[in-house]
Amino acid sequence: MKLPEAFLNRMKTMLGDEEYESFLRACSGNPVRGLRINPMKITREEFEASAPFPVRRVPWVENGYIYPEDVRPSLHPYYSAGVYYLQEPSAMTPGDRLDIGPGDTVLDLCAAPGGKATQLAAKLLCAGEGGLLVANEISNARAKALLRNLELFGARNFLVTNERPDRLAAAFPLFFDKILIDAPCSGEGMFRRQPDVADAWSEEKVRKLARVQRQILEEGYRMLRPGGQLLYSTCTFSPAENEENIADFLADHPDITLIPIRPYEGFAEGRPDWVTRDLPESRLATLRRCIRIWPHRMEGEGHFLALMKKEDDGSGERVEGSEFPRRSRKSERKNPPAGRNERASRGGVGRKESRRTRQGEKKNGNPEDFRTFLDEMEIRLPEGRIEIRGERVYLLPDLPEEALHLNFLRCGVCLGELKKNRFEPAHQFALILSRETCGACLEFSPGDRALASFLAGGTVRFDGTEAQRQGGAGAPVPGWNLVLAGRFPVGWGKYADGVLKNKIPQSWRIEP
């Protein structure tokens, strides 16, 4: 791989001759391949006992693992069940180091494709019921990939928005307890994984992105409540995008303090000596609390992290000039909005459904069919608010009134659709359930060839001698069945006359 000359010259100046040579050797090596397990579904001990391929722990991340280069985890049923998310080890670090508490309001401001958002969603649910994750992505196409990954992971208390950071800041002044900004960057830490990123690199691009990052930080500041924490990260080595940006941010906001990040022996400190901004020595020295992950020191591609806290002044006032009023959290919990705004409802309802409802067109579905489905399947729903809009049924978290002014793809989980004389469950409904919360489960061994065929879109035939089949799925019940890979749901099937019909949507199927 040929790296840009200007990049190499800068890295040599930054690292010095001896360390520079180690860095070059690492850049020419093979990328490290990692996955992060879903603590909502499996523990480390359970995964290590049942992992279908060799893994070893990422020592500085709670739920991270490294796997061999010749393994394809995305083809295993556990991937379809949301048991793990594929992510290189250093990219797991920001989400791991941002602590989430019960009931926290959390923002992932630059969230696509969803690696860090799924990590935060899992931490929020594992911390206890309540709370809200807002996962934002300015690109509509990337926001759709973000939504899919959150649904695959079994997230529930989330809102996927597709907005500019400034509009989000106008809607959510002083709102969030925790904010993660994994900023768009020049991607120098991705060069060995994605050579095309190196081909597109330039010094001008670094300067341009540093300005963009600085503005995003400013919008994050507006949304961070007093006493809240903001974690800024990039996957690049450039001081202009890292220490320089943080130094500028500290200079402009005396109420922001860098706080220590949970250490690891391989982490390197931030470098105050790479900063040109004039700061008091005491403030400048705190840049050592930033973390740098170098590919020649650790098994990862490279990352920069800065964890900051806003001084708690006890005011809780709205930001000057913000577009929407600030509501108290108590008010939000007691009076969740009904979602009347059509624009805000696009992810929850869809334009066609909203239009039909406004025109008074008669709906086919009966809400009682949904209740009947729950009773027949012996389903216990997670905590949340059930809302029926048009023909669709949703499980919603409490949503603040401010969100009604935003364009979002989805709030909470689409459970399914009310059709004439029946309820049709959605694929993502299956992924938030378990064999403990659903009575009609059909369990296959993860290695069963019939399960592989089912995940690829095939049907499964039963001849009454199910126990003789290799892997032994047991006997399905007439009608809907929650199909499991081991104990993990992968989708719905519908059984009749010895045939389990496939109800996995085309876009969710995995071809072998």
C-alpha positions in Angstrom: 0.0 0.0 0.0 1.4 3.4 -1.0 0.8 6.1 1.7 0.7 9.9 0.9 4.1 11.5 1.2 2.9 14.4 3.2 1.2 12.1 5.6 4.4 10.1 6.1 6.5 13.2 6.6 4.1 14.4 9.3 4.1 11.0 11.1 7.9 10.9 11.1 8.0 14.3 12.7 5.4 13.3 15.3 6.9 9.9 16.2 10.6 10.2 15.7 12.8 7.9 13.6 12.7 4.7 15.8 8.9 4.7 16.5 8.1 5.8 13.0 9.7 2.6 11.6 7.5 0.5 14.0 4.5 2.5 12.8 5.3 1.8 9.2 5.7 -2.0 9.8 2.3 -2.0 11.5 0.7 -0.1 8.6 1.9 -2.8 6.2 0.6 -5.7 8.3 -2.8 -7.3 8.3 -5.8 -5.5 9.9 -7.0 -6.8 13.2 -10.5 -8.4 13.0 -12.8 -8.0 16.0 -16.4 -8.5 17.2 -18.2 -7.2 20.2 -20.8 -9.4 21.9 -24.3 -8.2 22.9 -24.6 -8.2 26.7 -28.4 -8.0 26.3 -28.3 -11.5 25.0 -25.1 -13.3 26.2 -22.4 -13.1 28.8 -18.7 -13.4 28.1 -18.5 -16.8 29.8 -21.5 -18.1 27.8 -20.0 -16.8 24.5 -16.5 -18.3 25.2 -18.1 -21.6 26.0 -20.2 -21.7 22.8 -18.2 -19.6 20.3 -18.4 -21.3 16.9 -14.8 -20.2 16.0 -11.6 -19.4 17.8 -11.7 -16.1 19.7 -9.5 -14.3 22.2 -10.4 -11.3 24.4 -9.7 -7.7 23.6 -8.0 -6.9 27.0 -9.0 -3.3 27.3 -12.7 -3.6 26.2 -15.3 -5.4 28.3 -17.1 -7.3 25.6 -14.6 -7.3 22.7 -13.0 -10.3 20.9 -10.4 -10.8 18.2 -11.0 -13.6 15.7 -8.9 -15.2 12.9 -8.6 -13.7 9.4 -10.0 -16.8 7.7 -13.3 -16.7 9.7 -16.5 -15.1 8.4 -18.7 -14.5 11.5 -21.4 -12.7 9.4 -22.4 -16.0 7.9 -23.1 -17.7 11.3 -26.7 -17.7 12.7 -25.4 -15.8 15.8 -24.9 -12.8 13.6 -28.5 -12.9 12.4 -29.6 -13.2 16.0 -27.7 -10.0 17.0 -25.4 -12.0 19.4 -22.4 -9.9 18.2 -21.5 -6.9 16.1 -18.4 -6.9 13.9 -16.1 -4.0 14.9 -12.3 -3.6 15.0 -10.9 -3.4 18.5 -9.8 0.2 18.8 -13.2 1.4 17.5 -14.9 -0.4 20.5 -13.1 1.8 22.9 -15.1 5.1 22.9 -18.4 3.3 23.6 -16.7 1.2 26.3 -15.3 4.2 28.1 -18.5 6.3 28.2 -20.2 5.2 31.3 -24.0 4.9 31.1 -26.3 5.0 34.1 -29.9 4.0 34.7 -32.4 6.4 33.0 -29.7 8.4 31.2 -30.5 10.4 28.1 -27.7 9.5 25.6 -26.8 11.0 22.2 -24.6 9.4 19.5 -24.3 12.5 17.3 -22.5 10.9 14.3 -23.8 7.4 14.7 -23.7 5.5 11.4 -23.1 2.7 10.7 -24.0 1.8 14.3 -21.1 0.2 16.0 -21.0 2.7 18.9 -24.7 3.2 18.9 -25.4 -0.5 19.4 -22.8 -0.5 22.2 -24.5 2.5 23.9 -28.0 1.0 23.5 -26.9 -2.3 25.1 -25.3 -0.4 28.0 -28.4 1.7 28.5 -30.7 -1.4 28.7 -28.2 -3.3 30.9 -28.1 -0.3 33.3 -31.9 -0.6 34.0 -35.2 0.3 32.5 -35.9 3.8 31.2 -33.6 6.3 29.5 -33.3 7.1 25.8 -30.7 6.8 23.1 -30.9 9.3 20.3 -28.7 8.0 17.4 -28.3 10.7 14.7 -26.8 10.5 11.2 -26.9 13.4 8.7 -26.8 11.1 5.6 -30.2 9.4 5.0 -28.7 6.3 3.3 -26.3 5.8 6.3 -29.1 6.5 8.7 -31.0 3.5 7.2 -27.9 1.3 7.9 -27.8 2.6 11.4 -31.4 1.7 12.0 -31.0 -1.8 10.7 -28.0 -2.4 13.0 -29.9 -1.2 16.0 -32.8 -3.4 15.2 -30.6 -6.4 14.6 -29.0 -5.8 18.0 -32.4 -5.9 19.7 -32.3 -2.2 20.8 -35.6 -0.8 22.1 -35.2 2.6 23.8 -33.9 4.5 20.8 -34.7 7.3 18.3 -32.9 7.3 15.0 -32.8 10.9 13.6 -31.6 12.2 10.3 -30.7 15.8 11.0 -28.0 18.4 10.9 -26.3 18.8 14.3 -27.5 22.4 14.6 -31.2 21.5 14.2 -30.7 18.7 16.7 -29.2 21.2 19.1 -32.1 23.6 18.7 -34.5 20.7 19.6 -32.5 19.4 22.6 -30.8 22.3 24.5 -29.1 21.2 27.7 -30.9 17.8 27.4 -28.4 14.9 27.3 -26.6 13.3 30.2 -24.0 11.6 27.9 -22.9 12.5 24.4 -20.6 10.6 22.1 -19.2 12.4 19.1 -17.3 10.0 16.9 -16.5 12.7 14.4 -16.1 12.4 10.7 -12.4 12.5 10.1 -9.6 11.9 7.6 -9.5 8.2 8.7 -5.8 7.8 8.9 -6.3 4.9 11.3 -8.2 3.1 8.5 -5.5 3.1 5.8 -4.5 -0.5 6.1 -8.2 -1.7 6.2 -9.4 0.7 3.4 -6.6 1.7 1.0 -9.1 4.0 -0.9 -9.2 6.2 2.2 -5.5 6.7 1.9 -5.9 7.5 -1.8 -8.4 10.3 -0.9 -6.3 11.8 1.9 -4.9 15.3 1.6 -3.6 18.0 3.9 -6.5 20.3 2.8 -9.0 17.6 3.7 -7.5 17.3 7.2 -7.9 21.1 7.7 -11.4 21.1 6.3 -12.5 18.2 8.5 -10.9 19.8 11.6 -13.2 22.8 11.0 -16.3 20.5 10.6 -15.4 18.7 13.8 -15.0 21.9 15.8 -18.5 23.0 14.7 -19.9 19.6 15.7 -18.3 19.9 19.1 -20.0 23.2 19.5 -23.4 21.8 18.8 -22.7 18.9 21.2 -21.9 21.5 23.9 -25.3 23.1 23.4 -27.0 19.8 24.0 -25.0 18.7 27.1 -26.6 19.3 30.4 -24.6 20.8 33.3 -22.8 17.9 35.0 -23.0 15.8 31.8 -20.2 14.1 30.0 -19.1 14.3 26.3 -16.7 11.9 24.7 -15.0 13.0 21.5 -13.3 10.5 19.3 -11.7 10.1 15.9 -10.0 7.3 14.0 -7.2 9.5 12.8 -3.7 10.5 14.0 -3.7 14.2 13.0 -3.2 16.6 15.9 -5.3 19.2 14.0 -8.3 16.9 14.3 -7.5 15.8 17.8 -5.5 17.8 20.4 -5.8 21.1 18.5 -9.6 20.7 18.4 -9.8 19.9 22.1 -7.5 22.8 23.0 -9.7 25.2 21.0 -12.8 23.8 22.7 -11.3 24.2 26.2 -10.3 27.7 25.4 -13.8 28.7 24.3 -15.6 26.9 27.2 -14.1 27.5 30.7 -16.9 25.3 32.1 -15.6 22.2 30.2 -12.9 20.0 31.9 -11.0 17.0 30.5 -11.4 14.1 32.9 -9.3 10.9 33.1 -10.3 7.9 31.0 -10.1 4.4 32.5 -6.5 3.4 31.6 -4.9 0.5 29.9 -1.2 -0.2 29.7 -1.1 0.1 25.9 -2.8 3.5 25.8 -0.6 6.6 24.9 -1.3 10.0 26.4 -2.5 13.0 24.5 0.2 15.4 23.4 0.1 19.0 24.6 3.4 19.6 22.8 1.6 19.2 19.5 -0.8 22.1 20.2 -0.2 25.6 18.9 -3.2 27.2 20.6 -2.2 29.5 23.5 -3.7 28.0 26.7 -2.8 28.4 30.4 -0.3 25.8 31.3 -2.7 24.1 33.7 -5.3 23.7 31.0 -2.8 22.6 28.4 -1.4 19.9 30.7 -4.8 18.3 31.0 -4.6 17.2 27.3 -2.4 14.3 28.6 -5.8 12.9 29.8 -6.7 12.3 26.2 -5.9 8.8 24.9 -4.2 7.7 21.7 -4.3 4.2 20.4 -1.5 3.4 18.0 -1.5 0.4 15.7 2.2 -0.4 16.5 1.5 -0.5 20.2 -1.8 -2.3 20.4 -4.0 -4.7 18.3 -6.1 -2.1 16.7 -6.2 0.4 13.8 -5.8 3.5 15.9 -8.1 6.0 17.7 -8.1 9.2 19.7 -10.4 9.8 22.7 -11.1 12.8 24.9 -13.6 12.6 27.7 -15.0 15.9 29.0 -17.4 17.1 31.7 -19.5 20.2 31.8 -19.5 22.1 35.1 -22.7 21.5 37.1 -24.0 25.0 37.8 -27.4 23.7 38.8 -29.3 26.1 36.4 -30.7 23.6 33.8 -31.8 26.6 31.7 -32.5 26.4 28.0 -29.8 27.6 25.6 -30.2 31.2 24.5 -31.9 31.4 21.1 -33.0 27.8 21.0 -36.0 27.0 18.9 -38.0 24.8 21.2 -38.7 25.0 24.9 -37.0 22.8 27.4 -39.2 20.3 29.3 -38.3 18.8 32.7 -37.5 15.1 32.7 -40.4 14.5 35.1 -42.8 16.1 32.6 -41.3 13.9 29.8 -41.9 10.7 31.8 -45.4 11.6 32.9 -46.7 13.1 29.6 -45.0 11.3 26.7 -46.0 13.0 23.4 -48.5 11.3 21.2 -46.6 11.7 18.0 -49.2 13.8 16.2 -46.7 15.6 13.9 -46.7 13.8 10.6 -43.1 14.8 9.8 -41.8 13.4 13.0 -43.9 10.3 12.5 -42.3 9.2 9.2 -40.2 6.5 10.9 -43.0 5.4 13.1 -45.9 5.6 10.6 -44.8 6.2 7.1 -46.1 8.8 4.7 -48.7 6.6 3.0 -50.3 5.5 6.3 -50.5 9.0 7.6 -52.1 10.2 4.4 -54.7 7.4 4.4 -55.5 8.1 8.1 -56.0 11.8 7.4 -58.3 11.1 4.5 -60.5 8.9 6.7 -59.8 5.7 4.8 -61.1 2.7 6.6 -58.4 0.5 8.2 -58.4 -3.3 7.7 -56.8 -4.1 11.0 -58.4 -4.6 14.4 -56.3 -3.8 17.5 -57.7 -6.9 19.2 -55.9 -9.1 16.7 -52.6 -7.8 18.2 -53.7 -8.8 21.7 -54.9 -12.1 20.5 -51.5 -12.7 18.9 -49.7 -11.9 22.2 -52.0 -14.3 24.1 -51.7 -17.2 21.7 -47.9 -16.8 21.5 -47.6 -16.3 25.3 -45.5 -13.2 24.7 -44.4 -10.9 27.5 -43.5 -7.5 26.1 -40.6 -5.5 27.4 -41.3 -2.2 29.2 -42.6 0.5 26.8 -45.7 2.2 25.5 -47.8 0.5 22.8 -49.1 2.8 20.1 -51.1 1.9 17.0 -50.7 4.3 14.1 -52.5 3.4 10.9 -52.2 -0.3 10.5 -48.8 -0.6 12.4 -48.1 -1.3 16.0 -45.1 0.1 17.9 -43.4 -0.3 21.2 -42.2 3.2 22.0 -40.0 4.7 24.7 -41.1 7.9 26.3 -40.3 10.5 23.7 -39.7 14.2 24.6 -41.9 16.8 22.9 -38.8 18.4 21.3 -38.4 15.4 19.0 -41.7 16.0 17.3 -40.0 18.8 15.3 -37.3 16.5 13.9 -37.1 14.2 10.9 -36.5 10.7 12.2 -36.5 7.2 10.7 -37.7 5.3 13.7 -38.6 5.6 17.4 -38.6 2.4 19.3 -39.6 -1.0 17.7 -42.1 -1.7 15.0 -43.9 -4.8 16.3 -45.9 -5.5 13.2 -49.0 -4.7 11.0 -52.7 -5.1 11.5 -54.2 -6.8 8.5 -57.7 -8.1 7.8 -58.6 -10.5 10.6 -55.0 -11.0 11.7 -51.8 -9.4 13.0 -48.5 -9.9 11.0 -45.4 -9.6 13.3 -42.4 -7.6 12.1 -39.0 -9.2 11.8 -37.5 -6.7 14.4 -40.2 -7.8 16.9 -38.6 -11.3 16.9 -35.2 -9.8 17.7 -36.3 -8.2 21.0 -37.8 -11.5 22.3 -36.3 -14.6 23.8 -37.4 -18.1 24.7 -38.2 -16.8 28.2 -40.6 -14.1 26.9 -42.3 -16.1 24.1 -44.1 -19.4 24.5 -44.2 -20.6 20.8 -40.5 -21.1 20.1 -38.9 -23.5 17.6 -35.3 -24.1 18.4 -32.7 -25.3 15.9 -29.1 -26.1 16.7 -26.9 -23.3 15.4 -25.1 -25.8 13.1 -28.3 -27.3 11.7 -28.4 -27.2 7.8 -32.1 -26.7 7.9 -31.5 -23.5 9.9 -28.9 -22.3 7.4 -31.5 -22.9 4.6 -34.2 -21.0 6.6 -31.9 -18.0 7.1 -31.3 -17.9 3.4 -35.0 -17.8 2.7 -35.9 -21.5 2.4 -38.8 -23.4 4.0 -38.3 -26.3 6.4 -40.3 -29.5 6.0 -41.3 -31.7 9.0 -42.4 -35.3 8.5 -43.4 -36.2 12.0 -40.0 -37.7 12.9 -38.4 -34.4 13.9 -36.1 -36.1 16.5 -34.4 -38.1 13.7 -33.3 -34.9 12.0 -29.7 -33.9 12.6 -29.7 -31.0 15.1 -33.3 -31.8 16.1 -35.5 -28.7 16.1 -38.3 -30.3 18.0 -41.9 -30.0 17.0 -43.4 -26.7 15.7 -46.8 -25.5 16.8 -49.5 -24.7 14.2 -49.3 -21.0 13.1 -46.6 -18.6 14.1 -43.3 -19.8 15.6 -40.4 -17.8 16.9 -37.4 -19.5 15.3 -34.3 -19.8 17.4 -30.6 -20.5 16.7 -29.8 -22.2 20.0 -31.6 -19.9 22.4 -31.4 -16.7 20.2 -34.3 -15.6 18.0 -33.5 -15.1 14.3 -37.0 -14.5 12.9 -40.5 -15.7 12.4 -41.8 -18.8 10.7 -45.4 -20.0 10.1 -46.2 -23.7 10.3 -49.0 -25.6 8.6 -49.3 -29.1 7.0 -45.7 -30.1 7.8 -44.1 -27.0 6.3 -42.5 -24.1 8.1 -42.9 -21.1 5.8 -40.2 -18.5 5.9 -41.2 -15.0 7.2 -37.7 -13.4 7.2 -37.8 -10.3 4.9 -35.7 -10.6 1.7 -33.3 -7.8 2.9 -32.6 -9.7 6.1 -31.7 -13.1 4.6 -28.2 -14.3 4.5 -27.0 -16.2 1.5 -24.4 -18.9 2.3 
